[in-house]
Structures are given as structure tokens and as C-alpha cells.
């Protein structure tokens, strides 16, 4: 009777060890993914900051632009905003 109990305990222990190993593997994978996402986030934030600086500089210069130049500036700003949106979408993925 005791042998059967020990065998049952041994089987349960083996299953627990296997489950633990699977969880450890998944944990390592998630940590690596998290680190990758942190790098992407830092890159996106840097790009956003750069684009915001460019946007601010363009706004200051816009006071002295002709109507045609203002339209071109609006087009460029819209492009920057689309690029920022793409960066943010990558972070949500």
C-alpha cells in the first residue's frame, strides 16, 4: 500500500517539475519579449520627442511663411503625426 502511495507522490512530483520547467521557459520568453518591447518603447519615445521638437520649430517658423509654404508645412506635420501613430501602434501590438 505504501509503495503505491510513494509511486503516486512520485508521479505528482514529476508532473509538478515538468509544469515548473514549462513555466520557467514561458517566463524567460516573456521577459525577453518585455525587454524587446522596452527597447521599442524607448526608440519610439525618442522618435516622438524628435518629431515634437521639429514640429515646434516648424510652428515657430510658420509665422513667416507664405500660404503655399504653410500648406506644405501642414502636409509635413500630418506626415509626422502619421509616423507617431505608427510608432504608437507598434507599441500596442
MOPAC internal coordinates of N, CA, C and O (Angstrom, degrees):
PM7 1SCF
backbone

  N    0.0000 0     0.00 0     0.00 0    0    0    0
  C    1.4415 1     0.00 0     0.00 0    1    0    0
  C    1.5321 1   111.44 1     0.00 0    2    1    0
  O    1.2310 1   120.96 1   136.91 1    3    2    1
  N    1.3363 1   115.77 1   -43.09 1    3    2    1
  C    1.4576 1   120.48 1  -179.89 1    5    3    2
  C    1.5246 1   111.38 1   -66.13 1    6    5    3
  O    1.2310 1   120.26 1   145.77 1    7    6    5
  N    1.3110 1   117.11 1   -34.23 1    7    6    5
  C    1.4674 1   121.32 1   179.52 1    9    7    6
  C    1.5266 1   109.68 1   -63.39 1   10    9    7
  O    1.2310 1   120.64 1   138.45 1   11   10    9
  N    1.3410 1   116.38 1   -41.55 1   11   10    9
  C    1.4610 1   120.14 1   178.61 1   13   11   10
  C    1.5263 1   110.55 1   -64.82 1   14   13   11
  O    1.2310 1   120.28 1   142.05 1   15   14   13
  N    1.3062 1   117.08 1   -37.95 1   15   14   13
  C    1.4708 1   120.42 1   178.53 1   17   15   14
  C    1.5330 1   110.41 1   -65.38 1   18   17   15
  O    1.2310 1   120.56 1   137.42 1   19   18   17
  N    1.3178 1   116.54 1   -42.58 1   19   18   17
  C    1.4586 1   120.59 1   178.85 1   21   19   18
  C    1.5328 1   111.14 1   -65.05 1   22   21   19
  O    1.2310 1   121.26 1   141.12 1   23   22   21
  N    1.3405 1   115.19 1   -38.88 1   23   22   21
  C    1.4698 1   118.56 1   178.06 1   25   23   22
  C    1.5225 1   110.07 1   -64.85 1   26   25   23
  O    1.2310 1   120.73 1   139.52 1   27   26   25
  N    1.3088 1   116.20 1   -40.48 1   27   26   25
  C    1.4742 1   120.45 1   178.23 1   29   27   26
  C    1.5182 1   111.23 1   -64.06 1   30   29   27
  O    1.2310 1   121.01 1   138.06 1   31   30   29
  N    1.3206 1   115.67 1   -41.94 1   31   30   29
  C    1.4639 1   119.99 1   177.87 1   33   31   30
  C    1.5255 1   111.06 1   -65.77 1   34   33   31
  O    1.2310 1   120.99 1   140.02 1   35   34   33
  N    1.3231 1   115.72 1   -39.98 1   35   34   33
  C    1.4600 1   120.44 1  -179.70 1   37   35   34
  C    1.5345 1   110.21 1   -64.11 1   38   37   35
  O    1.2310 1   120.25 1   138.16 1   39   38   37
  N    1.3345 1   117.12 1   -41.84 1   39   38   37
  C    1.4614 1   121.15 1   178.62 1   41   39   38
  C    1.5337 1   110.81 1   -63.72 1   42   41   39
  O    1.2310 1   120.89 1   137.02 1   43   42   41
  N    1.3221 1   115.91 1   -42.98 1   43   42   41
  C    1.4581 1   120.33 1   178.98 1   45   43   42
  C    1.5288 1   110.59 1   -64.21 1   46   45   43
  O    1.2310 1   121.11 1   140.49 1   47   46   45
  N    1.3078 1   115.49 1   -39.51 1   47   46   45
  C    1.4662 1   120.14 1   179.26 1   49   47   46
  C    1.5258 1   110.33 1   -65.70 1   50   49   47
  O    1.2310 1   120.38 1   138.31 1   51   50   49
  N    1.3125 1   116.87 1   -41.69 1   51   50   49
  C    1.4693 1   120.28 1   177.88 1   53   51   50
  C    1.5293 1   110.83 1   -62.55 1   54   53   51
  O    1.2310 1   120.40 1   138.86 1   55   54   53
  N    1.3153 1   116.85 1   -41.14 1   55   54   53
  C    1.4576 1   120.65 1   178.04 1   57   55   54
  C    1.5270 1   110.62 1   -64.18 1   58   57   55
  O    1.2310 1   120.54 1   139.37 1   59   58   57
  N    1.3180 1   116.57 1   -40.63 1   59   58   57
  C    1.4570 1   120.33 1   177.98 1   61   59   58
  C    1.5291 1   111.48 1   -63.82 1   62   61   59
  O    1.2310 1   120.51 1   138.55 1   63   62   61
  N    1.3166 1   116.63 1   -41.45 1   63   62   61
  C    1.4645 1   121.01 1   178.69 1   65   63   62
  C    1.5220 1   109.77 1   -64.05 1   66   65   63
  O    1.2310 1   120.11 1   136.66 1   67   66   65
  N    1.3239 1   117.40 1   -43.34 1   67   66   65
  C    1.4648 1   120.80 1   178.45 1   69   67   66
  C    1.5327 1   110.72 1   -62.29 1   70   69   67
  O    1.2310 1   121.30 1   136.26 1   71   70   69
  N    1.3166 1   115.11 1   -43.74 1   71   70   69
  C    1.4799 1   119.88 1   178.88 1   73   71   70
  C    1.5230 1   110.31 1   -63.07 1   74   73   71
  O    1.2310 1   120.53 1   138.08 1   75   74   73
  N    1.3161 1   116.59 1   -41.92 1   75   74   73
  C    1.4654 1   122.09 1   178.42 1   77   75   74
  C    1.5335 1   110.24 1   -60.39 1   78   77   75
  O    1.2310 1   120.47 1   135.25 1   79   78   77
  N    1.3298 1   116.71 1   -44.75 1   79   78   77
  C    1.4614 1   120.69 1   179.91 1   81   79   78
  C    1.5251 1   111.45 1   -63.68 1   82   81   79
  O    1.2310 1   120.37 1   140.42 1   83   82   81
  N    1.3232 1   116.90 1   -39.58 1   83   82   81
  C    1.4632 1   120.72 1   177.11 1   85   83   82
  C    1.5304 1   111.00 1   -64.22 1   86   85   83
  O    1.2310 1   121.02 1   137.46 1   87   86   85
  N    1.3274 1   115.65 1   -42.54 1   87   86   85
  C    1.4576 1   119.54 1   179.68 1   89   87   86
  C    1.5261 1   111.45 1   -66.99 1   90   89   87
  O    1.2310 1   120.47 1   142.89 1   91   90   89
  N    1.3113 1   116.70 1   -37.11 1   91   90   89
  C    1.4691 1   120.54 1   176.73 1   93   91   90
  C    1.5269 1   110.36 1   -63.18 1   94   93   91
  O    1.2310 1   120.49 1   136.86 1   95   94   93
  N    1.3218 1   116.66 1   -43.14 1   95   94   93
  C    1.4650 1   121.21 1   178.90 1   97   95   94
  C    1.5259 1   110.18 1   -62.54 1   98   97   95
  O    1.2310 1   120.61 1   134.82 1   99   98   97
  N    1.3163 1   116.44 1   -45.18 1   99   98   97
  C    1.4607 1   120.99 1   179.05 1  101   99   98
  C    1.5313 1   110.51 1   -63.85 1  102  101   99
  O    1.2310 1   120.40 1   140.52 1  103  102  101
  N    1.3140 1   116.84 1   -39.48 1  103  102  101
  C    1.4616 1   121.79 1   178.94 1  105  103  102
  C    1.5290 1   111.00 1   -62.27 1  106  105  103
  O    1.2310 1   120.39 1   135.76 1  107  106  105
  N    1.3370 1   116.85 1   -44.24 1  107  106  105
  C    1.4654 1   120.66 1   177.79 1  109  107  106
  C    1.5246 1   110.48 1   -61.35 1  110  109  107
  O    1.2310 1   120.86 1   137.70 1  111  110  109
  N    1.3215 1   115.95 1   -42.30 1  111  110  109
  C    1.4660 1   120.89 1   179.76 1  113  111  110
  C    1.5279 1   110.42 1   -62.97 1  114  113  111
  O    1.2310 1   120.42 1   135.58 1  115  114  113
  N    1.3194 1   116.81 1   -44.42 1  115  114  113
  C    1.4554 1   120.65 1  -179.43 1  117  115  114
  C    1.5270 1   111.76 1   -67.20 1  118  117  115
  O    1.2310 1   120.52 1   144.23 1  119  118  117
  N    1.3268 1   116.60 1   -35.77 1  119  118  117
  C    1.4648 1   119.71 1   177.15 1  121  119  118
  C    1.5195 1   110.69 1   -65.01 1  122  121  119
  O    1.2310 1   120.58 1   137.20 1  123  122  121
  N    1.3268 1   116.50 1   -42.80 1  123  122  121
  C    1.4621 1   120.90 1   178.60 1  125  123  122
  C    1.5285 1   110.10 1   -62.96 1  126  125  123
  O    1.2310 1   120.52 1   137.96 1  127  126  125
  N    1.3122 1   116.62 1   -42.04 1  127  126  125
  C    1.4612 1   121.18 1   179.10 1  129  127  126
  C    1.5307 1   110.26 1   -65.15 1  130  129  127
  O    1.2310 1   120.81 1   140.19 1  131  130  129
  N    1.3118 1   116.05 1   -39.81 1  131  130  129
  C    1.4611 1   120.67 1   178.37 1  133  131  130
  C    1.5290 1   110.97 1   -63.56 1  134  133  131
  O    1.2310 1   120.39 1   136.99 1  135  134  133
  N    1.3293 1   116.87 1   -43.01 1  135  134  133
  C    1.4651 1   120.45 1   178.38 1  137  135  134
  C    1.5278 1   110.64 1   -62.64 1  138  137  135
  O    1.2310 1   121.04 1   138.54 1  139  138  137
  N    1.3226 1   115.62 1   -41.46 1  139  138  137
  C    1.4690 1   120.44 1   178.62 1  141  139  138
  C    1.5260 1   110.06 1   -61.97 1  142  141  139
  O    1.2310 1   120.55 1   136.26 1  143  142  141
  N    1.3270 1   116.54 1   -43.74 1  143  142  141
  C    1.4571 1   120.83 1   179.87 1  145  143  142
  C    1.5271 1   111.39 1   -66.08 1  146  145  143
  O    1.2310 1   120.32 1   144.86 1  147  146  145
  N    1.3318 1   116.99 1   -35.14 1  147  146  145
  C    1.4661 1   120.29 1   177.45 1  149  147  146
  C    1.5272 1   110.39 1   -64.05 1  150  149  147
  O    1.2310 1   120.80 1   139.92 1  151  150  149
  N    1.3324 1   116.07 1   -40.08 1  151  150  149
  C    1.4687 1   120.34 1   178.08 1  153  151  150
  C    1.5294 1   109.89 1   -65.40 1  154  153  151
  O    1.2310 1   120.65 1   135.17 1  155  154  153
  N    1.3291 1   116.36 1   -44.83 1  155  154  153
  C    1.4634 1   120.11 1   178.21 1  157  155  154
  C    1.5195 1   111.29 1   -61.63 1  158  157  155
  O    1.2310 1   120.74 1   140.25 1  159  158  157
  N    1.3223 1   116.19 1   -39.75 1  159  158  157
  C    1.4614 1   120.88 1   178.71 1  161  159  158
  C    1.5201 1   110.79 1   -63.75 1  162  161  159
  O    1.2310 1   120.30 1   135.44 1  163  162  161
  N    1.3153 1   117.03 1   -44.56 1  163  162  161
  C    1.4655 1   120.71 1   179.16 1  165  163  162
  C    1.5263 1   110.30 1   -62.54 1  166  165  163
  O    1.2310 1   120.45 1   137.89 1  167  166  165
  N    1.3323 1   116.75 1   -42.11 1  167  166  165
  C    1.4641 1   120.48 1   178.91 1  169  167  166
  C    1.5303 1   110.76 1   -64.34 1  170  169  167
  O    1.2310 1   120.88 1   136.83 1  171  170  169
  N    1.3188 1   115.92 1   -43.17 1  171  170  169
  C    1.4640 1   119.98 1  -179.85 1  173  171  170
  C    1.5285 1   110.40 1   -65.44 1  174  173  171
  O    1.2310 1   120.22 1   138.98 1  175  174  173
  N    1.3247 1   117.18 1   -41.02 1  175  174  173
  C    1.4668 1   120.38 1   178.57 1  177  175  174
  C    1.5275 1   111.11 1   -63.80 1  178  177  175
  O    1.2310 1   120.38 1   140.40 1  179  178  177
  N    1.3180 1   116.88 1   -39.60 1  179  178  177
  C    1.4652 1   120.57 1   177.79 1  181  179  178
  C    1.5264 1   110.26 1   -64.22 1  182  181  179
  O    1.2310 1   121.17 1   137.69 1  183  182  181
  N    1.3221 1   115.37 1   -42.31 1  183  182  181
  C    1.4667 1   119.71 1   179.85 1  185  183  182
  C    1.5275 1   110.33 1   -65.94 1  186  185  183
  O    1.2310 1   120.63 1   139.23 1  187  186  185
  N    1.3253 1   116.41 1   -40.77 1  187  186  185
  C    1.4629 1   120.74 1   178.63 1  189  187  186
  C    1.5271 1   110.02 1   -62.35 1  190  189  187
  O    1.2310 1   120.49 1   135.64 1  191  190  189
  N    1.3260 1   116.66 1   -44.36 1  191  190  189
  C    1.4680 1   120.28 1   179.89 1  193  191  190
  C    1.5311 1   110.37 1   -61.60 1  194  193  191
  O    1.2310 1   120.67 1   137.23 1  195  194  193
  N    1.3209 1   116.33 1   -42.77 1  195  194  193
  C    1.4740 1   120.44 1   179.23 1  197  195  194
  C    1.5234 1   110.35 1   -62.91 1  198  197  195
  O    1.2310 1   120.54 1   134.99 1  199  198  197
  N    1.3227 1   116.57 1   -45.01 1  199  198  197
  C    1.4611 1   120.49 1  -179.75 1  201  199  198
  C    1.5295 1   111.32 1   -65.85 1  202  201  199
  O    1.2310 1   120.31 1   144.52 1  203  202  201
  N    1.3303 1   117.02 1   -35.48 1  203  202  201
  C    1.4569 1   119.66 1   177.55 1  205  203  202
  C    1.5275 1   110.92 1   -66.91 1  206  205  203
  O    1.2310 1   120.63 1   141.65 1  207  206  205
  N    1.3245 1   116.39 1   -38.35 1  207  206  205
  C    1.4614 1   119.72 1   176.45 1  209  207  206
  C    1.5247 1   110.40 1   -63.86 1  210  209  207
  O    1.2310 1   120.86 1   136.76 1  211  210  209
  N    1.3230 1   115.96 1   -43.24 1  211  210  209
  C    1.4631 1   119.86 1   178.14 1  213  211  210
  C    1.5254 1   110.21 1   -62.60 1  214  213  211
  O    1.2310 1   120.93 1   138.43 1  215  214  213
  N    1.3098 1   115.83 1   -41.57 1  215  214  213
  C    1.4615 1   121.41 1   179.59 1  217  215  214
  C    1.5294 1   110.30 1   -61.87 1  218  217  215
  O    1.2310 1   120.35 1   135.04 1  219  218  217
  N    1.3172 1   116.94 1   -44.96 1  219  218  217
  C    1.4671 1   120.84 1   178.99 1  221  219  218
  C    1.5267 1   110.90 1   -62.15 1  222  221  219
  O    1.2310 1   120.94 1   136.66 1  223  222  221
  N    1.3397 1   115.80 1   -43.34 1  223  222  221
  C    1.4598 1   119.80 1   179.07 1  225  223  222
  C    1.5273 1   110.46 1   -63.24 1  226  225  223
  O    1.2310 1   120.50 1   139.80 1  227  226  225
  N    1.3156 1   116.64 1   -40.20 1  227  226  225
  C    1.4582 1   120.17 1   179.68 1  229  227  226
  C    1.5286 1   111.32 1   -66.97 1  230  229  227
  O    1.2310 1   120.55 1   142.77 1  231  230  229
  N    1.3165 1   116.56 1   -37.23 1  231  230  229
  C    1.4669 1   119.87 1   178.85 1  233  231  230
  C    1.5256 1   110.64 1   -64.12 1  234  233  231
  O    1.2310 1   121.03 1   138.55 1  235  234  233
  N    1.3256 1   115.64 1   -41.45 1  235  234  233
  C    1.4568 1   119.52 1   179.11 1  237  235  234
  C    1.5252 1   110.09 1   -63.37 1  238  237  235
  O    1.2310 1   120.57 1   136.21 1  239  238  237
  N    1.3013 1   116.52 1   -43.79 1  239  238  237
  C    1.4610 1   121.23 1  -179.94 1  241  239  238
  C    1.5129 1   113.05 1   -72.12 1  242  241  239
  O    1.2310 1   119.91 1   160.68 1  243  242  241
  N    1.3292 1   117.77 1   -19.32 1  243  242  241
  C    1.4619 1   121.79 1  -175.81 1  245  243  242
  C    1.5255 1   112.21 1   -65.75 1  246  245  243
  O    1.2310 1   120.00 1   156.18 1  247  246  245
  N    1.3020 1   117.60 1   -23.82 1  247  246  245
  C    1.4572 1   120.56 1  -178.97 1  249  247  246
  C    1.5292 1   111.08 1   -61.98 1  250  249  247
  O    1.2310 1   120.57 1   152.45 1  251  250  249
  N    1.3135 1   116.52 1   -27.55 1  251  250  249
  C    1.4480 1   121.31 1  -174.34 1  253  251  250
  C    1.5336 1   112.97 1  -104.23 1  254  253  251
  O    1.2310 1   120.21 1  -165.76 1  255  254  253
  N    1.3312 1   117.20 1    14.24 1  255  254  253
  C    1.4601 1   120.90 1  -175.89 1  257  255  254
  C    1.5230 1   111.65 1   -98.70 1  258  257  255
  O    1.2310 1   121.64 1   -25.22 1  259  258  257
  N    1.3169 1   114.46 1   154.78 1  259  258  257
  C    1.4600 1   120.18 1   173.35 1  261  259  258
  C    1.5321 1   108.64 1   -76.48 1  262  261  259
  O    1.2310 1   120.64 1    -8.86 1  263  262  261
  N    1.3377 1   116.37 1   171.14 1  263  262  261
  C    1.4644 1   120.28 1  -179.65 1  265  263  262
  C    1.5267 1   111.64 1   -60.71 1  266  265  263
  O    1.2310 1   120.08 1   139.69 1  267  266  265
  N    1.3166 1   117.45 1   -40.31 1  267  266  265
  C    1.4719 1   121.20 1   178.89 1  269  267  266
  C    1.5195 1   111.30 1   -64.35 1  270  269  267
  O    1.2310 1   121.00 1   138.51 1  271  270  269
  N    1.3338 1   115.69 1   -41.49 1  271  270  269
  C    1.4611 1   119.88 1   178.52 1  273  271  270
  C    1.5337 1   110.90 1   -66.36 1  274  273  271
  O    1.2310 1   121.22 1   143.89 1  275  274  273
  N    1.3279 1   115.27 1   -36.11 1  275  274  273
  C    1.4731 1   119.44 1   178.54 1  277  275  274
  C    1.5284 1   110.63 1   -64.36 1  278  277  275
  O    1.2310 1   120.94 1   139.70 1  279  278  277
  N    1.3304 1   115.82 1   -40.30 1  279  278  277
  C    1.4739 1   119.34 1   178.26 1  281  279  278
  C    1.5277 1   110.30 1   -62.75 1  282  281  279
  O    1.2310 1   120.79 1   137.51 1  283  282  281
  N    1.3247 1   116.09 1   -42.49 1  283  282  281
  C    1.4635 1   120.73 1   178.77 1  285  283  282
  C    1.5269 1   109.93 1   -63.93 1  286  285  283
  O    1.2310 1   120.91 1   140.13 1  287  286  285
  N    1.3101 1   115.87 1   -39.87 1  287  286  285
  C    1.4600 1   120.86 1   178.76 1  289  287  286
  C    1.5286 1   110.57 1   -63.77 1  290  289  287
  O    1.2310 1   120.43 1   136.15 1  291  290  289
  N    1.3246 1   116.79 1   -43.85 1  291  290  289
  C    1.4650 1   120.57 1   177.67 1  293  291  290
  C    1.5289 1   110.60 1   -59.97 1  294  293  291
  O    1.2310 1   121.02 1   139.22 1  295  294  293
  N    1.3334 1   115.65 1   -40.78 1  295  294  293
  C    1.4608 1   120.48 1   178.58 1  297  295  294
  C    1.5332 1   110.60 1   -61.16 1  298  297  295
  O    1.2310 1   120.40 1   135.29 1  299  298  297
  N    1.3305 1   116.83 1   -44.71 1  299  298  297
  C    1.4774 1   121.01 1   179.21 1  301  299  298
  C    1.5259 1   111.09 1   -64.81 1  302  301  299
  O    1.2310 1   120.76 1   138.12 1  303  302  301
  N    1.3266 1   116.15 1   -41.88 1  303  302  301
  C    1.4675 1   119.66 1   179.44 1  305  303  302
  C    1.5222 1   110.02 1   -63.17 1  306  305  303
  O    1.2310 1   120.39 1   137.57 1  307  306  305
  N    1.3191 1   116.87 1   -42.43 1  307  306  305
  C    1.4668 1   120.26 1   176.93 1  309  307  306
  C    1.5287 1   110.78 1   -59.30 1  310  309  307
  O    1.2310 1   120.80 1   140.23 1  311  310  309
  N    1.3207 1   116.08 1   -39.77 1  311  310  309
  C    1.4673 1   119.99 1   177.25 1  313  311  310
  C    1.5200 1   111.49 1   -62.89 1  314  313  311
  O    1.2310 1   120.67 1   137.54 1  315  314  313
  N    1.3236 1   116.33 1   -42.46 1  315  314  313
  C    1.4694 1   120.12 1   177.51 1  317  315  314
  C    1.5249 1   110.83 1   -62.61 1  318  317  315
  O    1.2310 1   120.96 1   138.27 1  319  318  317
  N    1.3196 1   115.77 1   -41.73 1  319  318  317
  C    1.4676 1   119.17 1   179.63 1  321  319  318
  C    1.5258 1   111.23 1   -64.24 1  322  321  319
  O    1.2310 1   120.48 1   140.93 1  323  322  321
  N    1.3278 1   116.69 1   -39.07 1  323  322  321
  C    1.4747 1   119.39 1   176.51 1  325  323  322
  C    1.5323 1   109.93 1   -63.25 1  326  325  323
  O    1.2310 1   120.55 1   140.96 1  327  326  325
  N    1.3171 1   116.56 1   -39.04 1  327  326  325
  C    1.4529 1   120.63 1   179.49 1  329  327  326
  C    1.5350 1   110.63 1   -65.33 1  330  329  327
  O    1.2310 1   120.62 1   139.62 1  331  330  329
  N    1.3172 1   116.41 1   -40.38 1  331  330  329
  C    1.4720 1   120.83 1   176.47 1  333  331  330
  C    1.5216 1   109.64 1   -62.70 1  334  333  331
  O    1.2310 1   120.28 1   136.02 1  335  334  333
  N    1.3240 1   117.08 1   -43.98 1  335  334  333
  C    1.4656 1   120.85 1   178.77 1  337  335  334
  C    1.5193 1   111.36 1   -60.49 1  338  337  335
  O    1.2310 1   120.37 1   141.37 1  339  338  337
  N    1.3375 1   116.91 1   -38.63 1  339  338  337
  C    1.4649 1   120.15 1   177.50 1  341  339  338
  C    1.5202 1   110.74 1   -64.22 1  342  341  339
  O    1.2310 1   120.43 1   138.33 1  343  342  341
  N    1.3255 1   116.79 1   -41.67 1  343  342  341
  C    1.4593 1   120.70 1   178.19 1  345  343  342
  C    1.5149 1   111.21 1   -61.13 1  346  345  343
  O    1.2310 1   121.26 1   135.43 1  347  346  345
  N    1.3248 1   115.19 1   -44.57 1  347  346  345
  C    1.4590 1   119.62 1   179.42 1  349  347  346
  C    1.5278 1   111.32 1   -65.16 1  350  349  347
  O    1.2310 1   120.66 1   142.69 1  351  350  349
  N    1.3227 1   116.35 1   -37.31 1  351  350  349
  C    1.4731 1   119.68 1   178.11 1  353  351  350
  C    1.5298 1   110.50 1   -64.86 1  354  353  351
  O    1.2310 1   120.03 1   143.10 1  355  354  353
  N    1.3305 1   117.54 1   -36.90 1  355  354  353
  C    1.4685 1   120.61 1   177.87 1  357  355  354
  C    1.5158 1   110.65 1   -64.02 1  358  357  355
  O    1.2310 1   120.47 1   145.80 1  359  358  357
  N    1.3083 1   116.70 1   -34.20 1  359  358  357
  C    1.4640 1   120.01 1  -179.38 1  361  359  358
  C    1.5278 1   110.82 1   -71.65 1  362  361  359
  O    1.2310 1   120.36 1   147.29 1  363  362  361
  N    1.3157 1   116.92 1   -32.71 1  363  362  361
  C    1.4615 1   120.57 1   179.52 1  365  363  362
  C    1.5180 1   112.20 1   -76.46 1  366  365  363
  O    1.2310 1   120.12 1   161.12 1  367  366  365
  N    1.3219 1   117.37 1   -18.88 1  367  366  365
  C    1.4709 1   121.28 1  -176.94 1  369  367  366
  C    1.4905 1   111.84 1   -72.80 1  370  369  367
  O    1.2310 1   120.10 1   180.00 1  371  370  369

